[in-house]
Amino acid sequence: MKNIYIENLKRALLIENDTERLTYQTAILRSLLQVAVVSSFEIIKAQTPSDEIDLIDFTKRFCKPADGLPLQILEGVIPFLRRYVDEQFLHGWFEQSKSVSTPLNRQLVKWVEYRNKRPGHGVLDTSIASEWSKKTTQIINDCLKVFNKVIPIYNGSELSLPKELGKGLFGTPIIRNGKAIVITSVV
């Protein structure tokens, strides 16, 4: 599935108009963030004590995900997953790493603030579109590095997590017709 995101980012970078490119990149980023959350839920379900974390509030709110919700969820579940699954789970989220110079959570907070502070939730002028198109490219690249182990493996028909993070197939539908999706609502 990582290749799907890489190919979409390549397509986005070919778009000459900054506003159109940023719109495309925003969809890529939203999908990546949602995949990190869904994967984390899948890992929690497969590998942790069910009575130690309450996902009910997170999952209810995730049925109508706003841009900032994946950040809130990941802030809550990463420490839990680091305790039970892997001490380095999503390394680069809270801290610098060899591949991410600015912690990903800080970059994403700025992205959410930029999105929420714009009139019409992201209506852009030319200079803002140019600036945030470049920043969003970097954020997507950093997401691909930090989320690398939790982006499901797609074999053309089924999704799964690496063996060390999950058991069996990935149960949540996050791909359709070979394309990553952005969840707007879960019924």
C-alpha positions in Angstrom: 0.0 0.0 0.0 3.0 2.3 0.6 3.5 2.2 -3.2 0.0 3.6 -3.7 0.9 6.6 -1.6 4.3 7.1 -3.3 2.6 7.0 -6.7 -0.1 9.4 -5.7 2.6 11.8 -4.3 4.5 11.6 -7.6 1.2 12.4 -9.5 0.6 15.3 -7.2 4.0 16.8 -7.7 3.4 16.8 -11.5 0.4 19.2 -11.0 1.6 22.8 -11.8 -1.1 24.7 -10.0 -0.1 25.0 -6.3 -3.7 25.1 -5.1 -4.7 21.9 -7.1 -1.5 20.2 -6.0 -2.2 21.0 -2.4 -5.7 19.8 -2.6 -4.5 16.4 -3.9 -1.7 16.3 -1.3 -4.3 17.0 1.4 -6.2 13.9 0.4 -3.1 11.8 0.4 -2.1 13.1 3.9 -5.6 12.6 5.3 -5.6 9.0 4.0 -2.2 8.3 5.5 -3.2 9.7 8.9 -6.3 7.6 8.8 -4.4 4.5 7.9 -2.0 5.0 10.8 -5.0 5.2 13.1 -6.8 2.2 11.7 -3.6 0.2 11.7 -3.0 1.2 15.3 -6.5 0.0 16.2 -5.9 -3.3 14.4 -2.6 -3.8 16.3 -4.2 -2.9 19.6 -7.0 -5.5 18.9 -4.5 -8.2 17.9 -1.7 -7.7 20.4 -2.7 -5.9 23.6 -4.8 -6.6 26.6 -8.4 -5.6 25.7 -9.1 -4.2 29.2 -6.2 -1.7 29.3 -7.3 0.9 26.8 -10.7 2.1 26.0 -11.1 2.8 22.3 -14.8 3.3 22.3 -14.6 7.1 22.4 -11.9 7.2 19.7 -13.8 4.8 17.4 -17.1 6.7 17.8 -15.4 10.0 17.0 -13.5 8.4 14.1 -16.8 7.7 12.4 -16.8 11.3 11.3 -13.0 12.2 11.3 -11.9 15.8 11.3 -8.3 16.6 10.3 -7.1 16.9 13.9 -8.7 13.7 15.2 -6.0 11.3 13.9 -3.4 13.3 15.7 -5.4 13.1 19.0 -5.9 9.4 18.6 -2.3 8.7 17.8 -1.1 10.9 20.7 -3.2 8.6 23.0 -2.4 5.2 21.5 1.3 5.5 20.6 2.5 5.4 24.3 0.2 2.4 24.9 1.6 0.6 21.8 5.1 1.5 22.8 4.5 -0.2 26.2 2.9 -3.4 24.9 4.1 -3.9 21.3 7.3 -2.1 20.4 9.3 0.5 22.3 10.0 2.2 18.9 6.5 2.2 17.7 6.1 5.1 15.2 9.5 6.4 16.1 9.7 10.0 14.9 6.2 10.9 16.0 7.2 12.5 19.4 10.9 12.7 18.8 13.5 13.5 16.1 14.9 10.4 14.4 17.5 9.7 11.8 15.0 10.2 9.0 12.7 12.9 10.5 14.3 16.1 11.7 11.2 17.6 13.2 8.8 15.3 15.2 5.9 14.4 13.0 3.3 15.4 15.6 4.6 19.0 15.7 4.5 19.2 11.9 1.0 17.9 11.8 -0.2 20.3 14.6 1.0 23.2 12.4 -0.8 21.6 9.4 -4.1 21.3 11.3 -3.7 24.9 12.6 -3.1 26.2 9.1 -6.2 24.2 7.8 -8.5 25.4 10.7 -7.4 29.0 10.6 -8.1 29.6 6.9 -11.5 31.0 6.0 -13.7 28.3 4.5 -11.5 25.6 6.1 -8.5 25.8 3.7 -9.5 28.4 1.2 -6.1 29.6 -0.1 -4.4 32.5 -1.7 -1.5 31.9 -4.1 1.4 32.4 -1.6 -0.2 30.2 1.1 -0.9 27.5 -1.5 2.7 27.5 -2.7 4.1 27.5 0.9 1.8 24.7 2.2 2.2 22.6 -1.0 5.9 22.4 -0.2 5.3 21.8 3.5 2.7 19.1 2.8 5.1 17.3 0.5 7.6 17.1 3.3 5.0 16.1 5.8 3.8 13.2 3.5 7.4 12.1 3.0 7.9 12.1 6.8 4.6 10.2 7.3 5.8 7.6 4.9 8.9 7.2 7.0 7.3 7.2 10.5 4.3 5.1 9.5 6.3 2.7 7.4 5.7 -0.3 9.5 2.0 0.3 10.0 1.1 1.0 6.4 -0.6 -2.3 5.4 0.9 -4.6 2.8 -1.4 -4.9 -0.2 -1.1 -7.9 -2.5 -3.7 -6.8 -5.0 -6.6 -8.3 -3.2 -5.9 -8.5 0.6 -4.3 -6.2 3.2 -2.1 -7.3 6.1 0.3 -5.9 8.5 3.9 -7.1 8.9 3.9 -10.3 10.9 5.5 -8.7 13.9 2.6 -6.2 14.2 -0.5 -8.2 13.4 -2.0 -11.6 13.1 -3.7 -12.5 9.9 -5.4 -10.2 7.5 -6.2 -6.5 8.0 -9.9 -6.3 8.7 -10.8 -2.7 8.1 -11.5 -1.6 4.5 -9.1 1.2 3.7 -8.6 0.5 0.0 -11.1 0.4 -2.9 -10.4 -0.6 -6.4 -6.7 -0.6 -5.7 -6.8 3.0 -4.4 -6.3 4.3 -0.9 -9.4 6.0 0.5 -10.1 9.0 2.7 -12.7 8.2 5.3 -15.4 10.9 5.4 -18.0 9.0 7.4 -18.4 5.5 8.8 -21.9 4.2 9.1 
